Amino acid sequence: MTGSTPFRVMTWNIHGAVCPSGRHDLQRAIDLIRCHAPDIVAIQEVEGRHRPGTAPFTALREALGGHAVEAPTLRGADGCYGHMLVSRWPLEEAALHDLSVPGREPRTAIAARVRTPGGPLRLLAAHLGLGWGERRVQAARLAALARGTSDALLALGDFNDWEPHGPVDRAFLGALPSRTRARTFPVRRPLFALDRIYARPRAALLRSWTDRAAREASDHLPVIAEVAIAPEGEGRVTRLEVG
């Protein structure tokens, strides 16, 4: 792409760092993320409760970039659970936006701005709810945030949208014109593209892939993508699955 510098982003639901075998292993998750060397990574289901002597939010921040925004949604006496955004570059204008729907699990979106080598970029990171109506409300709130700026923007996370053109895609129509489509769940035989990266402008998303090695670390596959900030109309989206 002319005049742009590609960089790498990633989103992964690490399932509390619990392997399919039932063993807790945060280091395995960290090692897999490091293998892909993302400049920006959104991580869901970071679990700090019931793990004496662990501090997973801190461990992930220090291991993966040093700059982070945390979004704890459930708290216990010994820690919290939620999601986070980690970056190699400083995260500016960081904010948390409540996406909670009454009667459902609390949900929060992370918004931030980062200066990439190709220019400024807005970020939205989220882990949406399991209910169809719940996701519709949450996706509409995210889309409103996306439409509130004309900057290049990525939305990353576990959107829990089982349908190919469900409420999240419909809410983002016109605001985020391209997205990844790799199936990521369940990890042993992926059927659903729950984990996604949406992009604006369309050309920003160069290529994307998954990593089947994550089958030993979580119940979701991650999505990794190469991104470059460039004018609309340049570049293309490709999909590549890495076994």
C-alpha positions as CSV (number, residue, x, y, z in Angstrom):
1,M,0.0,0.0,0.0
2,T,1.4,3.3,-1.0
3,G,2.6,5.7,1.7
4,S,1.6,3.4,4.6
5,T,3.5,1.4,7.2
6,P,1.8,-1.9,8.1
7,F,1.5,-3.0,11.7
8,R,0.0,-6.0,13.5
9,V,-3.1,-6.3,15.7
10,M,-4.7,-9.2,17.5
11,T,-7.8,-10.1,19.5
12,W,-8.1,-13.2,21.6
13,N,-10.5,-14.6,24.2
14,I,-8.0,-16.4,26.5
15,H,-10.8,-18.2,28.6
16,G,-9.3,-17.1,31.9
17,A,-6.0,-18.7,30.8
18,V,-7.5,-22.1,31.4
19,C,-6.4,-24.7,28.8
20,P,-9.0,-27.3,27.4
21,S,-7.4,-29.8,29.8
22,G,-8.5,-27.6,32.7
23,R,-5.1,-26.4,33.7
24,H,-4.5,-22.7,34.4
25,D,-1.5,-21.5,32.3
26,L,-1.3,-17.8,31.7
27,Q,2.3,-18.1,30.5
28,R,1.1,-20.3,27.6
29,A,-1.3,-17.6,26.5
30,I,1.4,-14.9,26.8
31,D,3.9,-17.0,24.8
32,L,1.4,-17.6,22.0
33,I,0.6,-13.8,21.8
34,R,4.3,-13.0,21.8
35,C,4.8,-15.4,18.9
36,H,2.7,-13.2,16.7
37,A,4.3,-10.0,18.0
38,P,1.2,-7.8,17.8
39,D,1.6,-4.0,18.2
40,I,-1.9,-3.9,19.6
41,V,-3.8,-6.7,21.2
42,A,-7.3,-6.9,22.7
43,I,-7.6,-9.7,25.3
44,Q,-10.9,-11.0,26.7
45,E,-11.7,-13.1,29.8
46,V,-8.8,-12.0,31.8
47,E,-9.5,-13.7,35.2
48,G,-7.9,-12.5,38.4
49,R,-10.3,-14.0,40.9
50,H,-9.7,-17.2,42.8
51,R,-6.0,-17.1,41.8
52,P,-4.0,-16.3,44.9
53,G,-0.7,-14.6,44.2
54,T,-1.5,-13.9,40.5
55,A,-2.0,-10.5,38.8
56,P,-3.0,-11.3,35.2
57,F,-3.8,-7.8,34.1
58,T,-0.4,-6.7,35.3
59,A,1.4,-9.7,33.8
60,L,-0.2,-9.3,30.4
61,R,0.6,-5.5,30.3
62,E,4.2,-6.0,31.2
63,A,4.8,-8.9,28.9
64,L,3.0,-7.6,25.8
65,G,3.6,-3.9,25.4
66,G,3.7,-1.9,28.6
67,H,0.7,0.4,27.7
68,A,-2.7,-0.9,28.6
69,V,-6.3,0.0,29.4
70,E,-8.1,-2.4,31.7
71,A,-11.9,-3.0,31.8
72,P,-12.8,-5.0,34.9
73,T,-16.5,-6.0,34.8
74,L,-16.8,-8.4,37.7
75,R,-15.0,-8.0,41.0
76,G,-14.2,-10.3,43.9
77,A,-12.4,-9.9,47.2
78,D,-9.2,-11.4,45.6
79,G,-9.3,-9.9,42.1
80,C,-11.3,-9.0,39.1
81,Y,-12.4,-10.3,35.7
82,G,-12.7,-8.5,32.5
83,H,-10.9,-7.5,29.3
84,M,-8.1,-5.2,28.3
85,L,-6.3,-3.5,25.4
86,V,-2.5,-3.6,25.3
87,S,-0.3,-1.6,23.0
88,R,3.4,-1.1,22.2
89,W,2.6,2.6,21.7
90,P,1.1,4.9,24.4
91,L,-2.7,4.8,24.5
92,E,-4.2,8.3,24.5
93,E,-7.7,9.6,25.4
94,A,-8.5,6.2,27.0
95,A,-12.1,5.8,28.3
96,L,-14.4,3.1,29.4
97,H,-18.0,3.1,28.1
98,D,-20.7,1.1,29.9
99,L,-22.5,-1.3,27.6
100,S,-24.4,-3.1,30.4
101,V,-28.0,-4.2,29.8
102,P,-30.2,-4.6,32.9
103,G,-30.4,-8.2,34.1
104,R,-27.4,-9.3,32.2
105,E,-23.6,-9.6,32.9
106,P,-21.9,-6.2,33.1
107,R,-20.1,-5.2,29.9
108,T,-17.7,-2.3,29.2
109,A,-16.1,-1.0,26.0
110,I,-12.6,0.4,25.9
111,A,-12.0,3.4,23.7
112,A,-8.5,4.8,23.0
113,R,-6.4,6.6,20.5
114,V,-2.9,5.5,19.4
115,R,-0.3,7.1,17.1
116,T,0.8,4.4,14.7
117,P,3.7,4.8,12.2
118,G,1.1,5.3,9.5
119,G,-0.9,7.9,11.5
120,P,-3.4,8.3,14.3
121,L,-5.9,5.4,14.9
122,R,-8.9,5.1,17.1
123,L,-9.5,1.8,18.9
124,L,-12.6,0.2,20.3
125,A,-12.3,-3.1,22.3
126,A,-15.3,-5.1,23.6
127,H,-16.6,-8.4,24.8
128,L,-20.4,-8.4,24.0
129,G,-23.1,-10.4,25.7
130,L,-24.6,-13.7,24.8
131,G,-28.2,-12.6,24.3
132,W,-29.4,-11.5,20.8
133,G,-31.2,-8.4,22.1
134,E,-28.4,-7.6,24.5
135,R,-25.9,-7.7,21.6
136,R,-28.1,-5.5,19.5
137,V,-28.2,-2.8,22.1
138,Q,-24.4,-3.1,22.8
139,A,-23.5,-3.0,19.1
140,A,-25.6,0.1,18.6
141,R,-23.7,1.8,21.4
142,L,-20.4,0.8,19.8
143,A,-21.5,1.9,16.4
144,A,-22.4,5.3,17.8
145,L,-18.9,5.6,19.3
146,A,-17.4,4.7,15.9
147,R,-19.6,7.3,14.1
148,G,-18.5,9.9,16.6
149,T,-15.1,10.3,14.9
150,S,-14.0,10.4,11.3
151,D,-10.5,9.0,12.2
152,A,-9.3,5.6,11.0
153,L,-10.7,3.1,13.5
154,L,-10.5,-0.6,14.5
155,A,-13.0,-2.4,16.7
156,L,-11.6,-5.6,18.2
157,G,-13.0,-8.3,20.4
158,D,-15.2,-11.2,21.1
159,F,-18.6,-10.0,19.7
160,N,-20.4,-13.3,20.5
161,D,-22.4,-12.9,17.3
162,W,-23.2,-16.3,16.0
163,E,-24.9,-15.1,12.8
164,P,-23.0,-14.2,9.6
165,H,-25.0,-11.0,9.3
166,G,-26.2,-10.6,12.9
167,P,-26.9,-7.5,15.0
168,V,-23.2,-6.5,15.2
169,D,-22.7,-6.5,11.4
170,R,-25.9,-4.6,10.9
171,A,-25.1,-2.0,13.5
172,F,-21.6,-1.4,12.0
173,L,-22.9,-1.1,8.5
174,G,-21.5,2.1,7.0
175,A,-19.4,2.8,10.0
176,L,-16.9,0.0,9.8
177,P,-16.8,-1.3,6.2
178,S,-14.5,-4.3,6.5
179,R,-14.0,-7.1,9.0
180,T,-12.2,-10.5,9.5
181,R,-14.3,-13.6,8.9
182,A,-12.3,-16.5,10.2
183,R,-14.2,-19.0,12.4
184,T,-12.8,-19.1,15.9
185,F,-15.2,-21.1,18.1
186,P,-15.4,-23.8,19.4
187,V,-11.6,-24.2,19.3
188,R,-11.5,-27.9,18.2
189,R,-13.9,-27.5,15.3
190,P,-14.5,-23.8,14.7
191,L,-18.0,-23.1,13.4
192,F,-18.6,-19.4,14.4
193,A,-16.7,-16.2,13.8
194,L,-17.2,-14.8,17.3
195,D,-13.9,-13.0,17.4
196,R,-13.5,-10.3,14.9
197,I,-11.5,-7.2,13.9
198,Y,-13.6,-4.4,12.1
199,A,-11.8,-1.7,10.2
200,R,-12.2,1.8,8.8
201,P,-11.2,2.7,6.1
202,R,-12.0,-0.5,4.2
203,A,-8.4,-0.7,2.9
204,A,-6.9,-0.6,6.3
205,L,-7.3,-4.4,6.8
206,L,-4.7,-6.0,4.6
207,R,-4.9,-9.7,5.7
208,S,-5.9,-11.8,8.6
209,W,-5.4,-15.3,10.0
210,T,-5.9,-17.5,13.0
211,D,-3.5,-19.8,14.9
212,R,-4.6,-23.4,15.6
213,A,-1.9,-23.7,18.2
214,A,-4.3,-21.8,20.4
215,R,-6.3,-25.1,20.7
216,E,-4.0,-26.0,23.6
217,A,-4.5,-22.7,25.4
218,S,-8.1,-21.5,25.2
219,D,-11.6,-22.4,23.9
220,H,-11.3,-19.7,21.2
221,L,-8.8,-19.2,18.4
222,P,-7.3,-15.7,18.1
223,V,-7.6,-13.4,15.1
224,I,-4.4,-11.7,13.9
225,A,-4.3,-9.0,11.2
226,E,-2.0,-6.8,9.4
227,V,-3.2,-3.2,9.2
228,A,-2.1,-0.1,7.4
229,I,-3.7,3.4,7.5
230,A,-4.3,4.4,3.9
231,P,-7.0,6.2,1.8
232,E,-10.2,4.4,1.0
233,G,-10.0,2.4,-2.2
234,E,-6.5,1.0,-1.7
235,G,-5.6,-2.5,-0.5
236,R,-7.8,-5.5,0.0
237,V,-8.8,-8.0,2.6
238,T,-7.5,-11.6,2.5
239,R,-8.0,-14.5,4.9
240,L,-5.4,-17.0,5.9
241,E,-5.6,-19.7,8.5
242,V,-2.4,-20.9,10.0
243,G,-2.6,-24.3,11.5
